Amino acid sequence: MDQTFTHTAWSSNGIYLGKWSCLDSSVHTGSNAGISPSNKDEETAETDGGGWQGISKATAEKLHILYGGIGPVIIPEAFAGQKDSSTSKGGQSVVERSAKSSNIEEELSNKPEQIHLAYGENPSEMVVMWSTGLAGLTEVRYGLLENNLNMSTKGEHVIFTERNSEGVKFVHRVKLANLLPGTQYYYLVKTNDQESEILHFTTMKDGTNWSPTIIMFGDMGTRGGSPSLRILNKAALSQSVDAIIHTGDFAYDLHEEGGKVGDDFMNRIQYAASRLPYMTCVGNHEIAWDTFSHYRYRFSMPGVAWPTPVDRLFYSFDMGPVHFISYSTEVHFAREGRDIAKQLAWLQEDLQEANTNRNNRPWVIAFGHRPMYCSNNDRDDCTKEDSKVRQGFEKLFYDEGVDIIVEAHEHSYERFWPMYGGEVTQRNYTTLGLRCTSSAVLQGVTSLTRSALIQYSDQR
Ligand SMILES: [Fe+2]
């Protein structure tokens, strides 16, 4: 059963601050699928949520492959008239390709596919990405009217071959700048003479005095159907949310079948991701031989070079009254831990800067993939006393007053009372210093309360 949870957030003195919509998947599976070879020892490898106890590993793997945390097949109403294929495409311009096909003509094509958006560095920017089988001029044409795409911005493209032997090779990126905040734009992407259909997005509103509506979820695969995808598509169709945040684990896996699974996944989310910014963090299924290559090439996040450097899988962005932080829990499980210190230093600096602006932007929400806490019994990191994720992040997030932490990976829904050091610190979400928790397929763990928040509350 999947549901949407809308979390309404209030400040401690009753000021409405925002709402977040979350998806809750009750699919519980356990699998090592997608763990990179360097991490494949069954005794030590992290699994993705073993919420179902008493089933064999083989059965768990089958369930994981079939559902991947996304549930049974439901064709979105908006696409009921379209042919349902294994590619599950949403946009009309998507090149049809199954993960197991190898049609040379399709692959050697300039037809844009896998179109998706992300926020840029401020409300006046939007990043547009897509892929093509051949190299070519990278361009986005856009405008305020559907029949008058009177502006154009050129961008860059790279050839993507790292662990992508069978996938579409050229990835394009254009950053649109000087856009009007809170404004709908129509656009198409173009590589040489091949254009996409006309799409549209709405830029982020300016300022802090508004309430973002966001869909947050984690762990979505390519195979099977998807109530979650249906919700994303509906939200894109109705423009009822501002953005999507996918908290790690994509496609199961982006690099599978030489990258074709990744291509299919990106096409699968295209309808939603080409109309709503699709913000991400990295999960264990993106590790892929310690390269994270598919995540690094396929997504471009604010304030970070692209293709994303392998040691820079974290970023932050502001949205209305919220400072969002995307961090990598995978620094503790990949590349022999050599990115831990760099990320920690960045997090400290980013949080301290955010805290200087709490009067204006009171919320700090962090999202990463693996949780600090869980009540499952599946040997995952979150079940352990010496959890690497908890040891790696909890104190910093607590000390710096992070309000909400949203996590995924366990394929089960849990929402925690505020916790610190393994203890519940209070049994409500409304006491001074607390805001609320939110979660999705995910975990919502709040660790918090500190002087900056108290001061903010007092001042209000
Ligand atoms: Fe995971």
Boltz pocket constraint, residues with backbone or C-beta under 6 A from the ligand:
constraints:
  - pocket:
      binder: B
      contacts: [[A, 47], [A, 48], [A, 249], [A, 283], [A, 284], [A, 285], [A, 369], [A, 408], [A, 409], [A, 410]]
      max_distance: 6.0
